[in-house]
Amino acid sequence: MKARWVGPALAGLVLVGCGLAVAAYSDDALPGYAGEPGVPRVKSERDLPELPLKRQGLSDRDYERMASAEAHLVRKCMRSFGFADFPLHPGLGAPMSEHVTMTAVAVSPYGLFDGGQARRWGYGFAPHRGEAWGTGAEPKGRVPTRREDQVLHGFGAGSGGKAVVRGREVPEGGCAAEGARRLTEGVSDQDRLSEYVSRRSQEIDRAVAKDERVRRAFRDWSRCVEGKGFKEYESPVAAFHDKAWRAGREDGNTARTKQELGTAVADVACKRKLNTVGVWWAVADEKQRADIRGHKAEYAAAREDRDRVRATIREVLGEK
């Protein structure tokens, strides 16, 4: 199918495609496996129940709070060396503040859900989102002085020795490293704390992708997308990561070509029609629960270390 228009006209193209496919992909014709008990009906990200592993390890909120608590610990350490006005979020010095383009945009593991976003931005994102993230990520405080930097990072030690400032030895790695150590004090296995749940999640994701129920859902989704005149993909993940969308780009965004926009809209429409994500989620839920039952001791130990860090965070931030 060749499209000769973009913008609002593209939405019309996709709607026409959906209309032609209603007989095959209407709610009434939802595949039986996609409506079985335990399979949620997922049309938007809000419809997704929480997966079991979300309650096992450190959350995104935990990492945000860890960064906040660590900043307070570092400042406390710096003040103990006499730098009373050391900023909570120091700026970067000249060698580290050279222009670097970096964009971080959160994407659901199930890909796109929003048809409006797909029509406008395809598999990319609004440019101002990347700019806003970059601005928000920059430290707001002043740049440390050379003397402060020596204590902050432990620079200036003699051969085999430690830096000494105002008659005191600087902790190994400086106050920055000391803050990180204090935050995880008492944790029995730091690798397990930060990596165990994510490693298990990755392994389970691979098993989910190989499950015949998910493969069947992907095949139906792929036929639906192809039936709308677009390329055949193995899965929604493959469509999202098609290298053609980001070819020649250095900012992590996509070019938003007619083909990309049309594919993205078809992707969303087919996932909704076939409840692809509901099946995908249900299989992941089943396998995660089985994994937690099969590794009770390991998950319990990871949760114990997580809870210890949470307690330290509350103490550092002065929370009851």
C-alpha positions as CSV (number, residue, x, y, z in Angstrom):
1,M,0.0,0.0,0.0
2,K,1.5,3.3,-1.0
3,A,0.6,6.4,1.0
4,R,0.8,9.8,-0.6
5,W,-0.1,11.9,2.3
6,V,0.8,12.5,6.0
7,G,-0.6,14.2,9.1
8,P,-4.4,14.0,9.4
9,A,-4.7,12.2,6.1
10,L,-2.6,9.4,7.5
11,A,-5.2,8.9,10.3
12,G,-7.8,8.6,7.6
13,L,-5.8,5.9,5.8
14,V,-5.5,3.8,8.9
15,L,-9.1,4.2,9.8
16,V,-10.1,3.0,6.4
17,G,-7.8,0.1,6.8
18,C,-9.3,-0.7,10.2
19,G,-12.8,-0.5,8.7
20,L,-11.9,-3.0,6.0
21,A,-10.6,-5.4,8.6
22,V,-13.5,-5.2,11.0
23,A,-14.9,-8.5,9.9
24,A,-11.6,-10.3,10.8
25,Y,-10.5,-8.2,13.8
26,S,-13.5,-6.8,15.5
27,D,-14.1,-7.4,19.2
28,D,-16.7,-10.1,18.3
29,A,-14.0,-11.9,16.4
30,L,-11.4,-11.7,19.1
31,P,-9.3,-14.9,19.1
32,G,-10.6,-17.4,21.7
33,Y,-7.2,-17.6,23.4
34,A,-7.1,-13.8,23.8
35,G,-10.3,-13.8,25.9
36,E,-9.6,-16.7,28.2
37,P,-9.9,-16.4,32.0
38,G,-6.8,-14.7,33.5
39,V,-6.2,-12.7,30.3
40,P,-6.9,-9.0,30.9
41,R,-8.4,-6.9,28.2
42,V,-5.7,-4.4,27.4
43,K,-6.4,-1.3,25.3
44,S,-4.1,1.2,27.1
45,E,-1.3,1.1,29.5
46,R,-3.7,1.8,32.3
47,D,-5.3,-1.6,31.7
48,L,-2.1,-3.4,32.6
49,P,-2.1,-5.0,36.1
50,E,1.2,-5.0,38.0
51,L,3.4,-8.0,37.4
52,P,4.7,-10.0,40.4
53,L,8.4,-9.1,39.9
54,K,7.5,-5.4,40.4
55,R,7.1,-6.2,44.1
56,Q,10.4,-8.1,44.5
57,G,13.2,-5.6,43.8
58,L,14.1,-2.0,43.8
59,S,11.5,0.2,42.0
60,D,12.1,3.3,39.9
61,R,10.9,5.3,42.9
62,D,13.5,3.5,45.1
63,Y,16.3,4.5,42.7
64,E,15.1,8.1,42.8
65,R,15.1,8.1,46.6
66,M,18.5,6.5,46.7
67,A,19.9,9.3,44.6
68,S,18.4,11.8,46.9
69,A,19.6,10.1,50.0
70,E,23.1,9.7,48.6
71,A,23.3,13.4,47.7
72,H,22.5,14.2,51.4
73,L,25.2,11.7,52.6
74,V,27.8,13.2,50.3
75,R,27.0,16.7,51.4
76,K,27.2,15.7,55.0
77,C,30.6,14.1,54.4
78,M,31.8,17.2,52.6
79,R,30.7,19.4,55.4
80,S,32.6,17.3,57.9
81,F,35.7,18.4,56.0
82,G,34.8,22.0,56.5
83,F,33.0,22.8,53.3
84,A,29.9,24.1,54.9
85,D,28.3,25.5,51.8
86,F,28.8,22.5,49.6
87,P,25.8,22.2,47.3
88,L,23.4,19.3,47.5
89,H,23.5,18.8,43.7
90,P,26.9,20.2,42.5
91,G,27.4,21.2,38.9
92,L,29.9,19.6,36.6
93,G,33.3,21.0,36.0
94,A,34.5,22.1,32.6
95,P,36.1,18.7,31.6
96,M,32.8,16.9,32.2
97,S,30.4,19.5,30.9
98,E,31.2,19.3,27.2
99,H,28.1,19.0,25.1
100,V,26.8,15.4,25.0
101,T,23.5,14.5,23.3
102,M,21.6,12.0,25.5
103,T,18.0,11.3,25.6
104,A,16.1,9.0,28.0
105,V,12.5,8.3,27.2
106,A,10.5,5.7,29.1
107,V,8.9,3.1,26.8
108,S,6.6,0.3,27.9
109,P,8.1,-3.2,27.3
110,Y,4.9,-3.8,25.2
111,G,5.6,-0.9,22.9
112,L,3.1,1.7,21.9
113,F,-0.4,2.0,23.3
114,D,-1.4,5.5,22.3
115,G,-2.9,5.8,18.8
116,G,-2.5,9.6,18.9
117,Q,1.1,9.4,19.8
118,A,1.7,6.8,17.1
119,R,0.0,9.0,14.4
120,R,2.1,12.0,15.4
121,W,5.4,10.7,16.5
122,G,5.5,7.1,15.3
123,Y,8.1,5.1,17.2
124,G,9.9,8.2,18.3
125,F,9.0,11.0,20.8
126,A,8.2,14.7,20.7
127,P,11.6,16.5,20.5
128,H,10.7,18.8,23.5
129,R,10.5,15.6,25.7
130,G,14.2,14.9,25.1
131,E,15.1,18.6,25.7
132,A,13.0,18.7,28.9
133,W,14.7,15.6,30.2
134,G,18.2,16.9,29.4
135,T,17.4,20.2,31.2
136,G,15.9,18.5,34.2
137,A,18.9,16.1,34.5
138,E,21.5,18.8,34.7
139,P,22.8,19.6,38.3
140,K,21.6,22.9,39.6
141,G,24.3,23.7,42.1
142,R,27.7,25.5,41.7
143,V,30.7,23.6,40.4
144,P,33.0,22.4,43.2
145,T,36.3,24.1,43.7
146,R,39.5,22.3,43.1
147,R,40.0,21.7,46.8
148,E,36.4,20.4,47.2
149,D,36.8,18.1,44.2
150,Q,39.9,16.6,45.9
151,V,37.7,15.5,48.8
152,L,34.7,14.7,46.7
153,H,36.5,12.2,44.6
154,G,39.6,11.4,46.7
155,F,42.1,12.9,44.3
156,G,45.6,14.0,45.3
157,A,46.7,11.0,47.3
158,G,50.4,10.2,47.3
159,S,51.8,6.9,46.0
160,G,50.0,4.1,47.8
161,G,48.5,6.6,50.3
162,K,45.3,8.6,50.9
163,A,44.6,12.2,50.4
164,V,44.8,14.2,53.6
165,V,42.7,17.4,53.9
166,R,42.8,19.6,57.0
167,G,44.5,16.9,58.9
168,R,42.0,14.2,58.0
169,E,42.3,11.3,55.6
170,V,39.8,11.4,52.8
171,P,37.7,8.2,52.5
172,E,38.7,5.9,49.7
173,G,37.1,7.2,46.5
174,G,36.2,10.5,48.3
175,C,32.9,11.5,49.8
176,A,31.1,10.4,46.7
177,A,32.1,6.8,47.2
178,E,31.6,7.1,51.0
179,G,28.0,8.2,50.4
180,A,27.3,5.2,48.2
181,R,28.8,2.9,50.8
182,R,26.8,4.3,53.6
183,L,23.6,3.9,51.6
184,T,24.1,0.2,51.2
185,E,25.6,-0.4,54.6
186,G,24.5,-3.8,56.0
187,V,23.4,-5.2,52.6
188,S,24.7,-8.7,52.5
189,D,25.0,-9.0,48.7
190,Q,25.1,-5.7,46.7
191,D,25.1,-7.5,43.3
192,R,22.0,-9.4,44.3
193,L,20.3,-6.2,45.5
194,S,20.8,-4.4,42.2
195,E,20.9,-7.3,39.7
196,Y,19.1,-10.4,40.8
197,V,15.5,-9.4,40.0
198,S,16.5,-7.8,36.7
199,R,18.4,-10.9,35.6
200,R,15.5,-13.1,36.5
201,S,13.2,-10.8,34.6
202,Q,15.3,-10.9,31.5
203,E,15.5,-14.7,31.6
204,I,11.7,-14.9,32.1
205,D,11.1,-12.4,29.2
206,R,13.1,-14.7,26.9
207,A,10.9,-17.7,28.0
208,V,7.8,-15.6,27.5
209,A,8.8,-14.7,23.9
210,K,9.3,-18.4,23.1
211,D,6.0,-19.5,24.6
212,E,3.6,-20.8,21.9
213,R,0.7,-18.8,23.3
214,V,2.7,-15.5,22.8
215,R,4.1,-16.6,19.4
216,R,0.5,-17.3,18.2
217,A,-0.6,-13.9,19.4
218,F,2.4,-12.3,17.6
219,R,1.6,-14.2,14.4
220,D,-2.0,-12.9,14.4
221,W,-0.8,-9.4,15.2
222,S,1.8,-9.6,12.4
223,R,-0.8,-10.7,9.9
224,C,-3.1,-7.8,11.0
225,V,-0.3,-5.3,10.5
226,E,0.7,-6.8,7.1
227,G,-3.0,-6.8,6.1
228,K,-3.0,-3.0,6.5
229,G,-0.2,-2.7,3.9
230,F,2.9,-2.6,6.1
231,K,5.9,-4.8,6.6
232,E,5.6,-8.2,8.3
233,Y,7.3,-8.2,11.7
234,E,8.0,-11.0,14.1
235,S,6.7,-9.1,17.0
236,P,5.7,-5.6,18.3
237,V,9.3,-5.4,19.7
238,A,10.8,-6.0,16.3
239,A,8.6,-3.3,14.8
240,F,9.6,-0.8,17.5
241,H,13.3,-1.5,17.0
242,D,13.3,-1.4,13.2
243,K,16.6,0.2,12.3
244,A,15.0,2.1,9.4
245,W,13.2,4.4,11.8
246,R,16.4,5.8,13.4
247,A,18.7,5.6,10.4
248,G,21.0,8.6,10.2
249,R,19.7,10.0,13.5
250,E,22.1,10.9,16.4
251,D,19.6,12.0,18.9
252,G,17.9,8.7,19.5
253,N,14.7,9.9,17.9
254,T,13.1,8.6,14.7
255,A,12.6,10.3,11.3
256,R,8.8,10.0,11.4
257,T,8.5,8.9,7.7
258,K,5.1,8.0,6.2
259,Q,6.0,4.3,6.5
260,E,7.0,4.6,10.2
261,L,3.9,6.6,11.2
262,G,1.6,4.2,9.3
263,T,3.3,1.1,10.8
264,A,3.1,2.6,14.3
265,V,-0.6,3.3,14.0
266,A,-1.3,-0.2,12.6
267,D,0.8,-1.7,15.4
268,V,-1.4,0.0,18.1
269,A,-4.7,-0.8,16.3
270,C,-3.9,-4.5,15.8
271,K,-2.7,-4.9,19.4
272,R,-6.0,-3.4,20.6
273,K,-8.1,-5.5,18.2
274,L,-6.5,-8.8,19.1
275,N,-5.7,-8.1,22.7
276,T,-2.1,-9.0,22.0
277,V,-0.7,-7.3,25.1
278,G,-3.3,-9.0,27.3
279,V,-2.1,-12.5,26.2
280,W,1.6,-11.3,26.5
281,W,1.0,-10.0,30.0
282,A,-0.9,-13.2,31.1
283,V,2.0,-15.5,30.1
284,A,4.5,-13.2,31.8
285,D,2.4,-13.2,35.0
286,E,2.2,-17.0,35.0
287,K,5.9,-17.5,34.5
288,Q,7.0,-14.8,37.0
289,R,4.8,-16.4,39.7
290,A,6.3,-19.8,38.9
291,D,9.8,-18.3,39.1
292,I,9.2,-16.7,42.5
293,R,7.9,-20.0,43.8
294,G,10.9,-21.8,42.4
295,H,13.5,-19.4,43.9
296,K,11.8,-18.4,47.2
297,A,15.0,-18.1,49.2
298,E,16.8,-15.9,46.6
299,Y,13.9,-13.6,46.2
300,A,13.4,-13.3,50.0
301,A,17.1,-12.4,50.4
302,A,16.8,-9.7,47.7
303,R,13.7,-8.3,49.3
304,E,15.5,-8.2,52.7
305,D,18.4,-6.2,51.3
306,R,16.0,-3.9,49.5
307,D,14.1,-3.3,52.7
308,R,17.4,-2.5,54.5
309,V,18.2,0.1,51.9
310,R,14.7,1.6,52.2
311,A,15.2,1.9,55.9
312,T,18.5,3.7,55.5
313,I,16.9,6.1,53.0
314,R,14.2,6.9,55.5
315,E,16.8,7.6,58.2
316,V,18.9,9.8,55.9
317,L,16.0,11.8,54.7
318,G,14.7,12.2,58.2
319,E,11.5,10.3,57.7
320,K,9.8,8.3,60.4
